[in-house]
């Protein structure tokens, strides 16, 4: 080993670098360690006897043989280059992962023609970990660890754009925990928080890494499933329901460790079938979930309408006929309507799959006609038929007439 240092100069240099807070190495032209700072030994858990005189790449059983470091050092001496704040992440066998900023300088002493490299190492592991925690806190709900509302909406917006670009379906599930308010009122909010946390864990354990579990607010969650159709979304919910039925939720705030066995209601909507944008998609899933609640809770409903529909403008009426004007039905009650279809209520069953519809606008005048196809129908307990229809291949003027029959929603909705 050729140090080119006198004992006095080496001791002087060592005393100087020991005052530096960051780990610092002095390397000779062969990449051997001439000396190291006290901070280096403390940070990387090595001792001088096994450090000085060693090739830096051999240090600690080759744990410093880092490709990025080797590349940087090989540039310094031949090209007179320096490097500043070059970030390197490396897993050390004894001390774990370290994230470091490397700064290198070539030093030349004219007295004895010695070339050396000063390598300063800033350990920023704790800083990066803190930044990561703050980043997670900014995008996640603190109680459940789920993605927060703002970040969830951003994810859904991006996924809608991606679905449009690649023509892929995208499912959203709105989940509401049944009777959480009753738990809060009876046992306190800590019990309610324990329930929310337990449910969130079940959701996370039953989705893919590319899926998002979002906290929508209160006792509502959103599961966003990229490239997933309605049937696969139902499969995910079946898996979640099965695990929920087997779990026992206990809370320290409940006397005698009473088990809190709960259920949930959920609604599924799919882009682009049920919606054209995020507002319509969330509304469709929320509407399906609300219907599940109204039907007795502990249910899953799939939104089957082409698009979420609004109320018809007062005075709008419709008649449905077959392939000819014979056999006219009575005026049908329109429950809701969109530019793509409508849901109406009828006292009689509709037997044909495709019909001619006459729609009478709210402003009077002659009706306009268009073809409609039955998409689904249900006979309810009051013996009335609720029938959903779709409008295929509308001409431009007919579409304008339909829009005049739709009651515009308020911005707050």
ZIWO-V413192 format. One line per field, one symbol per residue. phi: phi as a letter, one per 40 degrees, with the letter a starting at -180 (. if undefined). psi: psi as a letter, one per 30 degrees, with the letter a starting at -180 (. if undefined). A space follows every 50 residues. Layout:
phi: ???
psi: ???
This chain:
phi: .bcfbcccccccccccccccccdbbbbcccgcccabcdcccccbfbbdcb bcgccdcccffgccccdcccccccccccbfcbbbfccbbaccdcbgcbbb bbbbbcbbbcdbfcbbbcbcbbcbdcccccccccccccbbccccgcccdc ccccccdccccccccbfbcabbbbbbccgcccccccbhcccccccdcccd ccdccbbccccbbbccigbbbbbbbcfbcccccccccccccccccccbcb bccbcgfccbcbbababbbbccccabacccccccccccccccccchgfbb bbcbcdacbbcccdhcbabbbccbccgdccdbcccaaacbiabbbbcbcb cccbbbbbbbcccggccbbacbbcbaabccccgbcbbcbbccfccdcccc ccccccccccccc
psi: kjegkleeeeeeeeeefffkelkkkkkafggkjellleeeeeeghllefg ekfkkeffkhhgfgikeeeeeeeffeeeggllkkhjkkkkjkeegakkkk kkkkkkkkjfeghkklkkjkjjjgeeeeeeeeeeeeefflkeefglklee eeeeeeeeeeeeeeeghklkkkkkkkkkgeeeeeeeflfeeeeeeeeeee eeeefgllfflkjkjfkbgklkjkjkhkleeeeeeeeeeeeeeeffljkl kffkkghkkjjlllklkkkkkgeflfleeeeeeeeeeeeeeeefgglhlk kkjfkelkllklkkfklkkklbfaglhkllkkkjelklffalklkkflkj fleklkkkkjlfgallllklkkkkelkkjlfggkkjkklkjkhkleeeee eeeffkkkklef.
